[in-house]
Amino acid sequence: MSEVKTGKKIEKSEANTMDRSKMGVALASNDAEVEAQAHPALVQCPHCASVVRIVQYDSVYAWYTCGCCGGAFYS
């Protein structure tokens, strides 16, 4: 899990209209436990450049919000 990819920025106006049930939260801490069926990844937030940890579930999360700045992005 050492590879870091950069997320694709979502503008705030677009994020406000997106389905919140498909939103994941990117964590700034590496202390969170990850469920077995999840795929953890490191992503650089395109808003604040923080490297955050996301959990990717197949067909669950379509977009994420940064745990540091609250900016929305695709992984």
C-alpha positions in Angstrom: 0.0 0.0 0.0 2.9 2.4 -0.4 2.0 3.8 -3.9 0.2 7.1 -3.6 -2.0 8.3 -6.4 -3.5 11.8 -6.8 -7.3 12.1 -6.6 -9.3 14.0 -9.2 -10.7 17.2 -7.8 -14.5 17.7 -7.6 -15.6 21.3 -7.4 -17.7 22.3 -4.3 -20.7 23.1 -6.4 -20.7 19.7 -8.0 -20.0 17.9 -4.7 -23.1 19.6 -3.2 -25.3 17.8 -5.7 -23.7 14.3 -5.4 -25.3 11.3 -3.7 -23.9 11.3 -0.2 -24.7 7.6 0.2 -21.9 6.9 -2.2 -19.3 9.1 -0.4 -16.4 7.7 1.4 -14.2 9.6 3.9 -10.5 9.8 3.4 -8.7 9.4 6.8 -5.6 11.4 7.7 -4.6 8.7 10.2 -3.2 5.2 9.4 -4.6 3.8 12.6 -8.0 2.8 11.3 -8.8 -0.8 10.9 -9.7 -2.1 7.4 -12.3 -4.7 6.7 -11.2 -7.8 4.8 -13.2 -7.2 1.6 -12.0 -3.6 1.4 -9.1 -2.3 -0.7 -7.0 0.3 1.2 -5.1 2.9 -0.8 -3.2 6.1 -0.3 -4.4 9.1 -2.2 -3.1 12.7 -2.4 -5.9 15.2 -1.9 -6.1 17.5 -5.0 -7.3 20.3 -2.8 -4.7 20.4 0.0 -2.1 17.9 -1.1 -2.4 15.8 2.1 -1.8 12.1 1.6 -4.9 10.4 3.0 -6.0 6.8 3.4 -9.1 5.6 1.6 -11.0 2.3 1.7 -12.2 1.3 -1.7 -15.2 -1.1 -1.8 -16.2 -2.5 -5.2 -19.3 -0.5 -6.2 -19.9 1.2 -2.9 -17.9 4.5 -2.8 -17.9 6.6 -5.9 -16.2 9.7 -4.4 -14.5 10.8 -1.2 -14.0 13.8 1.1 -10.6 14.7 2.6 -10.3 14.2 6.3 -8.0 17.2 6.5 -9.6 19.9 4.4 -13.1 18.5 3.6 -12.5 18.8 -0.2 -14.3 16.3 -2.4 -12.5 14.1 -5.0 -12.6 10.9 -7.0 -9.9 8.3 -6.3 
